[in-house]
Amino acid sequence: MLASTAQRPDEAEHWHRRGLDFARNLDSPLWIGHCLYDAAVHLTDSDRPSARRMLAEAAGICDQHDLPGLSGRVNRLQAAV
């Protein structure tokens, strides 16, 4: 997220991908959902279709694993994208 905030989009995308890959390797639905959400936040201005796909996957994870806190954030961003 720091690279996103520092206006370094290429670096940010690299770190978001690495974080998501790491979370998938851990097989942690919670961290996969968070990584998808964070990457989608980064992509909302530059690649809305990818952001929407990530948010849809994150929403499915939230529903499947009962993650209400993250679900609220995902749903709010989905409504805005």
N, C-alpha and C positions, 0 to 999 in steps of 0.2 A: 504494500500500500504506500510505502514511503516514496518509491519511484513514481507512482501515479501522482502523488501530491506534489512532487518536485518537478512535474511536467516533463518526465522522461518516459514517454509511452513505450518505446521499444524495450527498454530495460524492464519496465513494469510488466509488460506482456511475458517476457522471459521468466520473471520471478513468479508471476501468477501461474504459468504453466508448470514450473518446477514444484511449486507448493501443491498444486492439484495432483500432479504425478505422485508426490510423496504421500499425500493423504490417501490416494487410491492404493498405493502399495501397503500402507498401514491397514487398509480395509476398514477405515473409520468413517462411518456415515456422517457423524457429526462434523468432522474436519473436512470431508468432501463437500458437504453442504456449505460450510463457511467459505471454503476456497472458491466454490462456484459463485457464491454470492459476491465475494470480493472482486473476482474477475469480471463479473457482470457489471458491477458498479464502475469499474475502470472502462468497460467497453460501451457503456450506454451512449456516449456521444459519438464514438467512432465506428461502431459495428453493432447496431441494434439487433440484427437478426441473431448474431452469436450470443449477445447478452440475453435475448429472450430464450434461446435454447438452454443456456446455462441456468437461467432462473426456473425454467420448467423442470429441469432435472433436479435442481435444489428443492423445489416445491414437492416433487415426488418423494424425495428422500425424507423431507420433513413429515409428510403424511405417513409414510411407511414406518418411521421410527419415532413418531410422536415428539417432535421438536418444536414446541409452540413458540418459543422466543425467536428462533431463527425464522420460523414460518411467518411470523408477523412482519419481519423485515423484508423477507422475500416477496410476500404478497404486496406490500406497499410499493416496492420497486417495480414489480410486474405491472401494477396499475399505472405507473408513471412512464413506462417504456413503451 
